[in-house]
Amino acid sequence: MAINLELPKKLKASVEMTHQAAAEILRPIARKYDIAEHEPPKELDTASALYDGLAAAGQAPSGSSGDRKGEDPDKPKPVVDPAAGARNGGTMESIINAIEMCWGDVGLMLAFPYQGLGNAAIAAVATDEQLERFGKVWASMAITEPGFGSDSAAVTTTAVRDGDEWVLNGTKIFVTSGARADHIVVWATVDKSAGRAAIKSFVVPRDHPGVTVARLEHKLGIKASDTAEIRFEDCRIPFDNILGSPEVNVEKGFAGVMQTFDNTRPLVAAMAIGCARGALEELRDVLEDAGVTIDYDAPVNSQSYAAAEFIRLESDWEAAYQLTLKAGWMADNKIPNSKQASMAKAKAGRTGSDVTLKAVELAGTVGYSERTLIEKWARDSKILDIFEGTQQIQQLIIARRQLDLNSSQLK
Ligand SMILES: Cc1cc2nc3c(=O)[nH]c(=O)nc-3n(C[C@H](O)[C@H](O)[C@H](O)COP(=O)(O)OP(=O)(O)OC[C@H]3O[C@@H](n4cnc5c(N)ncnc54)[C@H](O)[C@@H]3O)c2cc1C
């Protein structure tokens, strides 16, 4: 099937609306909440209410949960019917909206109601009944624990079945929007002896008895976004709050929960692309003000170092953008995209850091000072190469897929 990455008319309107919101709501308050870490960005609540109104009227872009209908995550993804043609849908819309929002500000995008990574996880694996209950919540994503980060098979938080309920116990750290989001998607093991196959995800209301937001982190960047430690102590949730099948299928292993990454990694890649585009635009202005001419028709070796570097950064950015659209397009067309999701995340995560840091360098004192947002973007973008799987972990996954090796064969 030919890949169709042309944005349909419907998405173009959505991009324009999100871009306007990013320019008028996020950009003007970006520095304020970078300085006022842990102060809830109240302007976002007003904006969110506006979005809700537009959504009710069918005019607002969808959030990270997209407009996907519920599917059984344990059913194999249907093979694409080539006759059906390409279809750019919910994932693509989430990606392009994330790009625009993060052009505005990554930290504020992460703090924006209903844009949680948990929402993308719910959208990826919830059944129709669960989408009915959780489709409109704001959900953070809690995988990381004090004992591990990258090795997500090392989950020690437990979920023990007790009649019609699950009882959760454990501690999660570095939960983005953990204090602001009203729900948490929690990874826990239902049977420690069964290894990674027993790791499942559960939707937990944040104000539920047994849930405590213990503390907030101080960070290098994305300071507008809260990063929380959350404790679960005999936290009882309904049996139906498990996402995916409760069965422990040793053959299938980790695939159930890992499927959520196929949706969330392109989304994080999109965040890096948006942030990097903001930096490129600002850098172009700074360079032009300094008298640098960027000439796309002239060979780079006949241009100044700054102009040649700018063109190199832009082409890197374009590659990251195309890979991310492809990963999203595959998800929308039900084509298994784990490798492409990791490729997009690896390329965009690194490009985000490279572009923003290089922008600091090329813009000189303007870049390093607080006179523009360039230095802030260099701090903000680093996390996009870390969470939802670091650069090294993405490369490991790509290598495994490329060489057809499993996680015990290539560590
Ligand atoms: C601001 C912020 C927000 C976050 N938000 C969330 C969130 O919402 N939910 C959540 O669950 N977690 C979140 N995290 C946690 C994040 O996902 C982890 O930090 C990340 O997975 C890396 O884990 P780690 O920090 O323990 O590093 P480690 O796993 O200890 O890794 C340290 C270094 O070793 C490398 N490394 C590890 N294993 C390998 C390997 N096998 N091969 C090669 N290199 C390897 C890593 O790439 C890294 O460079 C957040 C973190 C931060 C800083």
The ligand as a Tripos MOL2 file, in Angstrom:
@<TRIPOS>MOLECULE
LIG
   53    58     1     0     0
SMALL
NO_CHARGES

@<TRIPOS>ATOM
      1 C1         11.0080   14.3470   33.9520 C.3       1 LIG1
      2 C2         10.7480   12.8800   33.8990 C.ar      1 LIG1
      3 C3          9.4610   12.4370   33.6520 C.ar      1 LIG1
      4 C4          9.1880   11.0760   33.6290 C.ar      1 LIG1
      5 N1          7.9010   10.6500   33.4390 N.ar      1 LIG1
      6 C5          7.6030    9.3340   33.5670 C.ar      1 LIG1
      7 C6          6.2450    8.8850   33.5310 C.ar      1 LIG1
      8 O1          5.3100    9.6510   33.2920 O.2       1 LIG1
      9 N2          6.0100    7.5670   33.7890 N.ar      1 LIG1
     10 C7          7.0080    6.6880   34.0490 C.ar      1 LIG1
     11 O2          6.7150    5.5250   34.2900 O.2       1 LIG1
     12 N3          8.3080    7.0720   34.0670 N.ar      1 LIG1
     13 C8          8.6250    8.3760   33.8330 C.ar      1 LIG1
     14 N4          9.9340    8.7920   33.8810 N.ar      1 LIG1
     15 C9         10.9950    7.8130   34.0880 C.3       1 LIG1
     16 C10        11.7350    7.4920   32.7800 C.3       1 LIG1
     17 O3         10.9210    6.7130   31.9510 O.3       1 LIG1
     18 C11        13.0520    6.8070   33.1630 C.3       1 LIG1
     19 O4         13.8880    7.7880   33.7270 O.3       1 LIG1
     20 C12        13.7160    6.1720   31.9570 C.3       1 LIG1
     21 O5         12.9860    5.0520   31.5380 O.3       1 LIG1
     22 C13        15.1570    5.7450   32.2490 C.3       1 LIG1
     23 O6         15.2220    5.0290   33.4250 O.3       1 LIG1
     24 P1         16.3210    5.3830   34.5480 P.3       1 LIG1
     25 O7         16.2610    6.8570   34.7450 O.co2     1 LIG1
     26 O8         16.1080    4.5150   35.7100 O.co2     1 LIG1
     27 O9         17.6790    5.0670   33.8610 O.3       1 LIG1
     28 P2         18.3980    3.6440   33.7710 P.3       1 LIG1
     29 O10        17.4570    2.6070   33.2940 O.co2     1 LIG1
     30 O11        19.1040    3.3900   35.0540 O.co2     1 LIG1
     31 O12        19.4440    3.9340   32.6290 O.3       1 LIG1
     32 C14        20.6070    4.7380   32.8320 C.3       1 LIG1
     33 C15        21.3430    4.8120   31.5060 C.3       1 LIG1
     34 O13        21.7120    3.4900   31.0740 O.3       1 LIG1
     35 C16        21.1770    3.2240   29.7820 C.3       1 LIG1
     36 N5         20.7450    1.8220   29.6960 N.ar      1 LIG1
     37 C17        19.9140    1.1660   30.5130 C.ar      1 LIG1
     38 N6         19.7350   -0.1060   30.1060 N.ar      1 LIG1
     39 C18        20.4790   -0.2530   28.9960 C.ar      1 LIG1
     40 C19        20.7200   -1.3420   28.0900 C.ar      1 LIG1
     41 N7         20.1420   -2.5280   28.2470 N.pl3     1 LIG1
     42 N8         21.5520   -1.1230   27.0520 N.ar      1 LIG1
     43 C20        22.1490    0.0840   26.8470 C.ar      1 LIG1
     44 N9         21.9490    1.1460   27.6730 N.ar      1 LIG1
     45 C21        21.1400    0.9750   28.7210 C.ar      1 LIG1
     46 C22        20.0000    4.1700   29.6360 C.3       1 LIG1
     47 O14        19.7110    4.4440   28.2850 O.3       1 LIG1
     48 C23        20.4970    5.3870   30.3920 C.3       1 LIG1
     49 O15        21.2830    6.1870   29.5570 O.3       1 LIG1
     50 C24        10.2370   10.1390   33.8470 C.ar      1 LIG1
     51 C25        11.5430   10.6040   34.0620 C.ar      1 LIG1
     52 C26        11.8080   11.9390   34.0840 C.ar      1 LIG1
     53 C27        13.2230   12.4000   34.3340 C.3       1 LIG1
@<TRIPOS>BOND
     1     1     2 1
     2     2     3 ar
     3     2    52 ar
     4     3     4 ar
     5     4     5 ar
     6     4    50 ar
     7     5     6 ar
     8     6     7 ar
     9     6    13 1
    10     7     8 2
    11     7     9 ar
    12     9    10 ar
    13    10    11 2
    14    10    12 ar
    15    12    13 ar
    16    13    14 ar
    17    14    15 1
    18    14    50 ar
    19    15    16 1
    20    16    17 1
    21    16    18 1
    22    18    19 1
    23    18    20 1
    24    20    21 1
    25    20    22 1
    26    22    23 1
    27    23    24 1
    28    24    25 2
    29    24    26 1
    30    24    27 1
    31    27    28 1
    32    28    29 2
    33    28    30 1
    34    28    31 1
    35    31    32 1
    36    32    33 1
    37    33    34 1
    38    33    48 1
    39    34    35 1
    40    35    36 1
    41    35    46 1
    42    36    37 ar
    43    36    45 ar
    44    37    38 ar
    45    38    39 ar
    46    39    40 ar
    47    39    45 ar
    48    40    41 1
    49    40    42 ar
    50    42    43 ar
    51    43    44 ar
    52    44    45 ar
    53    46    47 1
    54    46    48 1
    55    48    49 1
    56    50    51 ar
    57    51    52 ar
    58    52    53 1
@<TRIPOS>SUBSTRUCTURE
     1 LIG1         1 GROUP 0 **** ****
